[in-house]
């Protein structure tokens, strides 16, 4: 089924767009414009010519009239009567990097998905138990939660859920989060009883010996190691 022709709008990805911005319109050694055609199995050079029906140079005749493509005030409007330019921009190497097509439906869906995740994160944070909040505070915030009031902890968790909803939801669903929290709590106990040197020894022991025996993943072991190093730095500052 042939797609419906419609006018399309494009914008530069930079926030501060120049008054005018010109993109390359033909393949050259200086500015390669190539599109890899998976069906044909090779790179095809692109060239925009207003009197041609295809944006591919190998499908054009010898009378191509090449024209510049200029974004004015960061915008470019391409009428539905110029499908060749629309197809050229679709395959252009700068598409998605220097410029993007404005798609209101797609933008609305992305905004909706983000807002839904934000709501889910806030609901999860609001109903979270104090024990789980302490785990978040200990591992994600790298704070000594024993020095925080319940109100401070709840506030920080809610702020984190609102400002970083996707990261918050990943953290909540991370099965290694509780393990990392227990490791940090254990290392603090080791520090107050045996000192900083024993903390470093314990970290090494957990990673090299016990980690493999407990069949922990490399990602989990690496997270424990980084948490341990961060905690060690804090303990050094605390003890100095």
N, C-alpha and C positions, 0 to 999 in steps of 0.2 A: 504493500500500500504506500502510495507516494505521500510524503509528508506535506503538510499545509505550509504554503509560503506565508511568511509574516515578517514585518519589520523588526529588526533586532537592534539592541543598544549594547555598547561595550564601554567599559571604563578602565582607566589605568589603576593599577593596584596601589600606587603611592598615594599617601594622604595629601601631600602637597603636590598637586599636579602642575606641570608647566603650562604656559599659555598654549603651546603647541608641541606635539611630540610625533615624530615620524618613525614608522616602523619599516624595516626592509621589505621590499616587494618582490625580489627575485633572488634566486640562488646564486651565490658567488663564493670565491675562495675566502673573501673577507667576512662575509655574513652568510654562512651556509643555511639554506632553507630546504631541509630534507624531511620527508615523511616516509617512515618504514611501512610499506604495504605488506601486511602479513600474507595476503592471498598470493601476491606475486613473488614475495620472498626477497625483495630488495628495496633500497632507498630510492624514492622518487623525488626529483627536484620540483620545488614549488615556484610559481610565478603568477603574479596577478596582472591580468590584462583585461581591460574593460570590453574588448571586442572578441573575447574567447569564452567558451562555454564550460571550460574546465580549469581548475587552478593548477593542474599538473602540466609541467612543461612538455612532457612526452605525448600529451594529447592535444597540444596546440599546434596551429599552423605557423608558417613563417612570417605572418603579418601581425604579430602580437603588438599591441599598443600598451606599453607599460605605464601605469600611473602611480603617483605617490599615494600613500594612505596616511592621513594626518589626524591625530586626536586633537580636538580643540577644547581647551579648558578641561582636559582629562576625559572627554567623552567622544564617542564616535557612533553615529546613527547610520545604519545600513538599511535602506528600504528593501521591501520584499521583491522589488523589481530587479535587484542585483544579487541573485542567489550565488553567483560565482564568487563574489567578494565574501559572502557569509561562509561559504565552504572553505575559501582560502584562509580566513581567520580561524576556522575550526581546526585546521591542520597546522597552523603557524606555530613554530617552536616557542614563541613568546607568549602564547595563550596559556593562562594559568600562572604565568610568572610576571610579565610586564603588564598584561591586561587580562580582563575576564569578561565574559558575557553576563549582562545583568539578567538574572532570573528571579523574579519576585516570588514565584511559587517555591523554588528551591531555598531562597533566603528565609522565607516564612517557615518552611519545614525545619531548617536548621535552628532558627530561633525558638521554635516550638519545642524541639527536642532538648535544647539547652535549658529552657524554662522548666520542662518536665523533670529533667534530671535535678535541677536546683530545688524544685518542690520536694522531690523524693528524698534528697539529701537533708533538707530541713526537717522533714517528718521523721526521718531516721535519727537525726541528731536530737530532736525534741523528745523522742521516746526511748532514747538510749539509756541503759543503766549506768550508774555511777562507776561500776567496775570497768565497763567497756570504755567509758570516757577517760578513765585513768590510763587505760592501755593506749588510747589515742594520744593522750597528753604525754605519756612516757616515751612512746616510740616515734610518733609523727612530730610532735612539738619539741621533743628532746628536753622536757622539763621535769624537775623533781615535783611531782604532783602532791607530795606530802606537805609542800610549802604553800600550796594553793588552796583557797577556799572553794567550797562547792560552787558558789556563784561564779567565781572566776573561771573555773574549769568549764562550766556549762556555757558561759559566754564565749570562751575561746573556741569550743567545739562548734557552736552555732555560727560564729564568724567564719570559721574554716569551711563549714558546709556551704555557706552562702557564697563565699568568694572563690572556692575551688570545688564545686559540686562533683565533678567527674573524678577528681583525685580522691575526694572524701569517700565516694562510693566504692572506689577500687580498694581503698584502705580498709573500709569496713568489711569487705568481702574477701580480704586477704587472709588465707588460713594460717599464714606464718606470723601474723600480727601478735597474737597472744604469746607465741613462743618467744618472739623478740622481746616482748614486755617482761616475760619471766626471766629471760637472760639478763636484761638490764637490772632488774630488781636483785637478782642473785649477785651480779657484779658489784652493785653498791654495797651489798652485805659483805662481800669479800673485801672490798676496799676498807670499810670501817673496822674490820677485824684484823686484816693482814697487810694493808697498804697497797700502793699503786703497782708495785712490781708484781704482786700476786694477781692483780687484775689482768695484767698483760699475759701472764702465764696461763691464767684461766681461759682467756679468749683463745689463745693458741690451742689449748687442749680441747676446747669445745669444737673448734673448726677442724682440726686435724684428726682427732681421735673419735670423739663422740658423735660428730656430725655424720660421718660415714656409717657408723654402727647403727644410728637411728634412721638411716636411709633418707636423709634430708637432701633436697634438691640443691644444686649449685647456687641457684638464685637465692634460696633461703639462707644458705651458709654465707653468701656474700653480704646479704642484708644484715645478718648477725655480726659479721666482721666490721662493717661500716658503723653500725650502731655502737659496737664495743669501742671502736676508735674514737668516735664522737664523745662517748661517755668518759673515756679515759682523759681526753683533753679537758673536759669540764671538771673532772676530779682533780686534775693537776692544778687548774686555776683555783679550785676551791681550797686545796691544801696549801697553796703558796701564800 
